[in-house]
Amino acid sequence: MDRAQLLLVGLPLLLFCSDIFNLFSPPPSKPGAPHHHHHQPDSQPLIQQQHPSLEFPTQKSSGIGFGNTVSIDFCASCSYRGTAVTMKNMLESQFPGINVALANYPPTLPKRMLSKLVPVLQFGVIGIIVGGEQIFPRLGFAAPPQWYYSMRANRFGSMASTWLLGNFIQSFLQSSGAFEVYCNGEPVFSKLKENRFPGEIELKELVARRISSSRVIDGF
């Protein structure tokens, strides 16, 4: 093998070995950037000028409804709370500074007393359906009445009907159906008299009229 052949064979082998060596050798580290030390001049303290804060009077003290109170007494068991909250938000937005209070309007005293007796009757009827054969002899009856056997024949249906009917009667006795609106202690609207709810525009005008009359009276 002459020199030309050795050169032709050895040169590719040398390049191949060089590539293998460069492939497995770690990459050279990058030269770090030179650090320049800058001497910052001594910073003089900055004097911040404090501007006096401007205080603006709140709108609540000068709102059109400031000093006035609206009371909405509604029937809580009649699901009137949503309507009362809607009217409250409307009045507070239309008359800034006004105080709107929500309260429950209870039913009359006889209805409240009767509503307390309904659960007692419910459990009494259910107890008779379950153990009437032992209860009636203790009460002095020789045999249970005929209606007891009719209810006993469909025991679960009779107990469910007693429970549902008792709840309906109790809900009716606890409801007053009221939605009464007062402004500064004076009646503005009464659902018990009108048999309807007030409209938002109507209630706004009624309250505005009452506030205006109160200002006129206070002015004199």
Salt bridges, closest charged atoms under 4 A:
GLU92 OE2 - LYS88 NZ 2.67
GLU133 OE2 - ARG152 NH1 3.77
GLU202 OE2 - ARG196 NH2 2.99
